[in-house]
Amino acid sequence: MIRTTITALAIATSAIATPALADSAKAYCEMVRTNGEILKGSCTWSQMQGNVYIDNFNHYAFAFPAAEEGKTYERTNREGAGPSFKRPGYVINVYWEKPVREPGGI
């Protein structure tokens, strides 16, 4: 009985200690602010359980929780490109490949 309890406890502890991994990919992001300013560059896209994270984008990081969609931001899935996220003040467009009109690679 003690051995079963220790084994169950070890399994439960390892499940808690092991974080769920998000799907992540290198991408290209473009932020268009309402004042017309545009910021472009490589970024890291990750998604876990519907929650989206954009990191390493010109020293910025963004979180788009699934529970907030339609409340604090709008998501648009664009055919042939990545999604777009709109919040008051800016829109972030995600591209899986750097647009041809941009010099250099991702």
N, C-alpha and C positions, 0 to 999 in steps of 0.2 A: 504494500500500500504506500509506503514512504517513497519507494522508487517511482511509482506511477505519479505521485504528486510532484516529485522533483522534475520528472520528465515533462509533465504538463506545464509546470511553472517555467521551465527552460524554453519550451515552445512558445508560450505566451509572451515571455520577455523578448525573445528574438523577433517575434512578429511586431512588437511595439518599437523595438530599436531599429528595425529595418524600414526606412522611409519608402513610400511608394515613388517610383521613378516616373517622371513626366516624359512625354514624347517631346524631343527637342530637335531643332534643326537650325542651321545657319541660314539666314535670310537677308534681304535688303529692305530697309524701311525708309519711309518718307513721311515726315510730319509736316503738315500744312496748317499754320496758325491762321486764325481769323484776320490777323493784321497783315496777312500776305507773306509773312516770313516762311521760308521752306528750309527744313533740315533733312539731310539725306545721309545715309551711310549703312554699313553692315550692322546686323543685329542678330540676336539669338532669340528664336521663337520657341516657346514650349507650351504645352497644353496638357493638363491633367484633370480628368473628370469634368471637362467643360470649362475649366478656369484657364485663361490664357495669360501668359507672361511674356513680355518683351524686355529683354535685358541687353546690356552691352551696346546700347544705341547712343553713340556720342556721349557717354557717361550718364545716360538716363536709363531708368527702368520703369516699366509700366505693368500694372496688374488689371486684368479685366475679369472679375469674378462672374461666374455663370449666373449667380443669384441676382446680380446687379444689371444684367442685360435688359434693356428697355426702361430702366430706371435712371441710371447714371451715365449710360453710354448706349450707342446703337452699333450693332455689328452687321456688316454687309459682306456676304461671301461673293467674291467677284470671280467670274469664269475666266480661266487662263492666268489668274494671278492669285495671290493670297488674299486674306480677308482685309477689311477696312474697319476701323474702330473710330467712332465719332463721339467726342465729348464736347461740352461747352468750351470754346476757345481753340480747339484743334481737332484735326483728323489724322490718324496714323494709317497709312497704307502699307501693307506687307506684300512683298514680292518674293516668290520662291527663287527667282533668278533676277539678277540685276538687269533692269531695262536696257535695251540696246542703245538708247539715246545717252546713257551714262557711260563715261570713260572708265576703264578698268573692270576687274572682276569682283565678285563678292569677297 
